Structure formats: structure tokens, C-alpha cells
Amino acid sequence: MKQLNSYIDHTLLKPESTQTDVDHVVQEAIDNHFYSVMINPYWVAYVHDKLANTPVKTATVIGFPLGANTTSIKVAEAREAIDNGADEVDMVMNIGEFKSGHYQTVQNDIQAVVTVAHDKDALIKVIIENALLSETEIAKASELVANAGADFVKTSTGFSKSGAKATDVAIMKKVVGDRIKVKAAGGIHSAQEAEEMIQAGASRLGTSASLKIIGKE
């Protein structure tokens, strides 16, 4: 197995995060060879500049954390984030429309952001917020994300009732196979939990407990 460091999107999405907090996560990501720094859109240009000449990617969130923005706003948000230097964008699915059974609307919403991201050579992950879905719904949502052409389907925002579960990751991986990848995020606080997610099929981990996971804290 690869080093856990290389799986980690080192995450800071708290609304009260200061510039000093952002500076800390950027330096931690550089020092510990994490895959990316995941921050709110406001900080993308700043973080991209800080990460210049390093292998660490800049990542951000779109339609976060509820997924209930209009498609045009998600598209504009993604376009601006990528123009500001985001290498990857993690968008939230329209959960209410999904639970309404309006699957084509949901897929169209995702596809619109996928198109912008891929046109600008950025990678896109789609958060389906597993805590709000049944196992059947997790499978269906994962299928929609794959059909929409995203690069990853992702478990959670970390802002809902619970985060990633290995059993959910296994469902997602079974559905998408090798078509797209799976990201586990939310509530991953130890190396054991991280390894369970990877064993279940996750190719990326989103966590704010990165240092603890790699044994540095």
C-alpha cells in the first residue's frame, strides 16, 4: 500500500478559519507530502500561490455544504475557483432533488460542473452526503455521478449527521468499479480508519486529522 500521506486531501473548511490557520495547513501539507490542501473558495488564489513550486495540489468545494445552489451558480463558482488556481473541485450533489427522484435533473446539474472542470483540465469529485441516504440511494447516487462523467464520487461534506463509513465506501466502489474513483471524507481520525476506507475501495481521503493519521500528532 502507498504511504497514507499520498491519499490525503488535508482539509480546512471551518468558516472561522483565519489566514494563520490556512498558512498552517499549507505548511503541514508541504512538510508531510499530502496530496492536496482542501480549503473554501475564498482562499483558493492565496493557497495556490503558497503551493507554487510544490507537488501539493490546490482543492476546493463547490455548492458547499448543502448542494442546493442553482446549477448556474455552481458552474460559476467552479469556473472562478479553477481560474484562481484550483486543481480539483469537490461539488455537492443536489440532495433534495435526488431524494425527490428527479435523477435527470441531478445528473444534469453534475454534468454542467463536470464540463467546466474538464474544459479547464481540473479534476472533479461529487459529494453525495451518504449520511442522508439509504444504502440503495447511495448506490443510485454513485451511478449518477459515474454517468455524469465525474472523476470521483465522495461520501460526505463532514458537515452532516455523520461522515464516511467503510461499508458505504464498499457500496460506492462496487457500483462504480473502475469507471471512476471513490473519496472517503468526514470523521476519519486514525490510521486504522483511514486504512479501512482504502481497503473498502477509497482512492482518496479527506480529513482534518491528517497529522494524527500519519502519527505526527
N, C-alpha and C positions, 0 to 999 in steps of 0.2 A: 504493500500500500504506500502511496505517496505520503510525504510529510503532511500532517494536518494543516500546517500553515498555508499550504498552497490551495486548500479548499475554501479558505475563509474570506468572506466579504466582511471586513472589520467595520462595524456599524455604529453610527451615532445619529439617531433620528429624534432624540428628545427635543421638544420645542424650546426648552430653556438653555440649550447648548450655546456656549459662548465661543468667541474666536479662540480663546485659550484652550477650550475643550477640543475644538476642531484641530488646532495645532498639535495637541497631544495624540489624537488618534492617527493623524497623518504620520507623525514621527514613529509611533508604535508600528504602523503598517510597514514603513520603510525598514525599520530596525529588525522586524520579525518576519519579513518576506511574506506578508499576507497577500492574497490575490488582488484585493481592491479595498478602497475606502468608500463606504456607502454613507452618503450624507444627504440632507434635504437640498432641494434645488437651489435655494438661495446661495449655498456655499460652493456650488459646482465650479465656478470660474476660479475662485480662491484656491480650492483644493487641487484643481487641475494644474494651476501654476506651481503649487508647492510640490507636486509629484513629478514635475518635469524632470526628465533625465533619470527617472527611476522606472523599474518594471511594473510598479504598482498601478493598477487601473483606477480611474475615477468612475464611481457609480452613483446613481441617484434614483429617487422614487417619483412616480407619476400617478396622479389621481389618488394620492395617498392621504389618509389610510382607509377611506371609505369606498373608493371606486365609483362614487355616484356623480362625478363630474360629467358634463356632456362630452361627447366624443371630440368635438372641435376644440374644447379646452385641453383635453388630454393630448391631442395632436400638437397643439401649440406649445404646451408645456414640454413635451418630448423634444420638439424641434429646437426650442430655446436651450434646453439642457444640453443637447448634443452640440449645438453651436457654441455653447460655453465651455465645452470640453469633456462632457460625459462620454465615456466609452461604452457604458452599459446603463440601461434604464429598466427599472422594475415597476411595472404598472399594475394597478389593482383592477381586477375584473369588475364589471357592474354586477354586484352580488344580488341586488334586489331584482333586476331583470332576469338573472339566471334562475332565481328561485320562483319567478313568475312563469318560467317555462318558455321565455322568449329567447330561445337559443340562437336564432339567426341574428337577432339584434346584438346579443353579447359577442358573437363571433365577428360581426362587422365592426364593432367597437374595438376589439383587439386588433383586427386586421388593419384598421386605419393607422394605429400606432406602430404596428409591425412595419408597415410600408414606409413610414417616415424614418424609423430607426434603421432599417436595412438600406434605404436610399442613401443614408449618411454613414453607412458602414459601422453602425453601432449594434450591439447585441441587446436583445430584449427578453426579459423574463416577465411572466404574468402570475400575479398573486391571486389565488382562488379563495383564500381565507377558509381553510379546512374546518376551523372551529365552528363555523356557521353552517356546515354542510354534512349531510349523511354520507356514509360510505358510497352509496350509489351515486349521489350527487358529486362526490369527489372524482369518481371515475368519469362521469359525464363531462364535468368541467375540464378535466385533464384532456379528454378527447377534443373538446372545442379548442383548447389552447394549441394543441398539436395541429389541428386542422387549419387554424388561423395562421400558421407559419412562424410562431414564436420560437425562440431558441431554448427556453426553459419554461417549465411550469413550477410554481413556487408555492409552498404550503401556506405561509402566513405573513401578516404585517408585523406581528408582535404586539399589536395594539388591541387585539380582540380577547375573547374569553380564555383562550389557550393558544399555544404555539404548535411547533412541529411534533409529530408523533411518528415513530418508525413504522407503525402499521399503516399510517396514511401514505407515507413515502413509498411503501411497497405497493400499495394500490396504484398510485400515480405511475410508478415505474412499469408496472405490469401493463397498464393501458397504453403508455406512450412508447414503450420498448426503446428502440434506438432512433426513433424519429426525432425526438427532442430530449433534452436533459431535465433533471429534477433538482430543484434547490430546496433545501430544508432550512427554515428560519423560524425564530421565535422560541425562547425557552431552552436553548441549548447552552448548558452551563458547565459541562465537564467533558473530558476526553472520551469517557465511556459513552456518553450520549452522542457525541459527535461521530464516533466510530459506528454506533448503532445506526445512525442515519445513513452513513456511507454504505454500510453492509446492506441496508434496505434498498439502496439504489440512488442515493443523492450524489450528485457530482459537484455540488457547491453547498456551502454552509453560510448562513447569515447569522451573525452573533455579535453582541457587545461584550461577551465574556471571553474574547479571543485569547487574552493573556492567560487566563485561568485554564483554558482548554489545552494550551501548549505548555503548561507547567511553569509559567513565568510569574504567577501571582498566587 
